Amino acid sequence: MKKSKWIPLLLTLIIWAGMYYYYLPPLNIHSNESWMFFVAMIVVALVINFWTIAKTLFFHKESQWESNPLLKKLLYIPLALVVIYGVGVLLSSPILRASAYSSLLTVQNGDFAEDIHEVNYSQIPILDSDSAAKLAEREMGSMVDMVSQYEVSDYYNQINLNSKPVRVTPLEYGDIIKWITNRDTGIPAYMNIDMTTQDVELVKLPEGQGIKYSPFEHFGRNLYRYVRFRYPTAMIRSSNFEVDDNGVPYWVCSVETKTIGLFGGTDIQGAILVNAATGEHAYYDVADVPQWVDKVYDAELLVEQYDYYGTLQNGFINSKFGQKGCLQTTEGYNYVALNDDVWVYTGVTSIGGDESIVGFVLMNSRTKETNYYQISGAKEISAMASAEGEVQHLGYTATFPILLNIADEPTYFLSLKDAAGLV
């Protein structure tokens, strides 16, 4: 009977360990994911030990509930956790911390003609991610020696490689059986799609240097598990596939931090670089990230921070009611290659629903440097509709534009895609 009392506890510990191995939450008080995981742990423990707890509290001759005041005090723990979480959310919100949110991003006024050199037509990217994916899949279909074992993954990432804009993505195992039969050598290649010429290259890695650490692996070589067990407190926001100047594949894992209260002010504090072939890893603060890395800040975070900057300058109430001086980004974004870096481009418009922009911003994906250019013009969506109207009899659809300098004039450049999704 004494041994049986330990069975629920042992079962609880085993399930907790399995949950952690599967869900991989960061051990960080600033992570919502960690709080939810802790709640799930409590629920699991209560379910497994329900009968033991019930007998202890209510079915003994002398109820432990009445005789042991400590049990009553234990009930205050969940209540305290709820209060701490609720207060943390409130004190981290833009409602109370509007000034701090508006300061997340430092914005400088730029000179368009000086900062963005006149266009070199041989370096204009004409592909978007969807078109690049279709070209990669078409190229993969012609590789008879690999197509039966591997597929093209969805980890497309735009980088500058030797001063040219390209999208790179690794292959992935076709299924679990193909993983078992090929895991010893790893994934043998990655795709390199030239954004200007539409050329697709299958880059085969040297023998013995296949990609062995990736999201497509299982157990200890799975990228997220591999990083989590070595950086247990790191809040990983995103994992991007990149290659260095020598073509060596890496995973760039951006490490998130909270700068306002307990849960607010999401920012990036650094990046973990993992060699996809060898598993070698290193952490770098944002200021120390190697030059060849192109993407540490994802576009969604940069756009979010600019929206905070544009709307909360005069307080939270003004952002909702008066909206004096409030600016926001337009619907969508694209990437511009400048000075061997990748910059996020998006238009800026006043809050009010008009169809024009008052300017645009360029935000560096590696350093978060942000430049604002005060130039009025049409929204990107309007430009897309205008371009489609020029060829409406062909049924083409326009990609989100990129911004070019043509004779010192900011000019939208759009690609037109047919029904097959090709440019």
Secondary structure, 3 states (H helix, E strand, C coil): CHHHHHHHHHHHHHHHHHHHHHHCCCCCCCCHHHHHHHHHHHHHHHHHCHHHHHHHHHHCCCCHHHHCHHHHHHCHHHHHHHHHHHHHHHHCCCCCCHHHHHCCCCEEECCHHHHCCCCCHHHCCCCCHHHHHHHHHHHHHCCCCCCCCEEECCCCEEEEECCEEEEEEEEEECCHHHHHHHCCCCECEEEEEECCCCCEEEEECCCCCCECCECCCCHHHEHHHHHHHHCCCCEEEEEEEEECCCCCEEEEEEEEEEEECCCEEEEEEEEEEEECCCCCEEEEEHHHCCCCCCCCCCHHHHHHHHHHHHHCCCCHHHHHCCCCCCEEECCCCEEEEECCEEEEEEEEEECCCCCEECEEEEEECCCCCEEEECCCEECHHHHHHHHHHHCCCCCCEECCCEEEEECCEEEEECCEECCCCCC
